[in-house]
Amino acid sequence: MLAAESGGIPDAVSDTVATLFQNNVEWVEAALPDSMSQAERLRKAQHLVAAMQGAMMLAINQHDFKIFDNIVRDLMASIEI
């Protein structure tokens, strides 16, 4: 949620949250196959991180972590790597 509020929180907090998200994207990007172009790995990594963050927010809001599990399972089944 802090990422969505970046415009209204202290710069130091916003910068730390941005670094966390960037680190997550880079970690996922590095795990994707080298057969994908760098641009394709970056796009796919951003998509995966964003989708999992949304799944986590929905699962927490609904007090049902099966939602997260199901969304991630469907997401992983749908990606082409």
Secondary structure, DSSP 8 states (H G I E B T S, - for coil): -TTTTGGGS-HHHHHHHHHHHHHHHHHHHHHS-TTS-HHHHHHHHHHHHHHHHHHHHHHHHHT-HHHHHHHHHHHHHH---
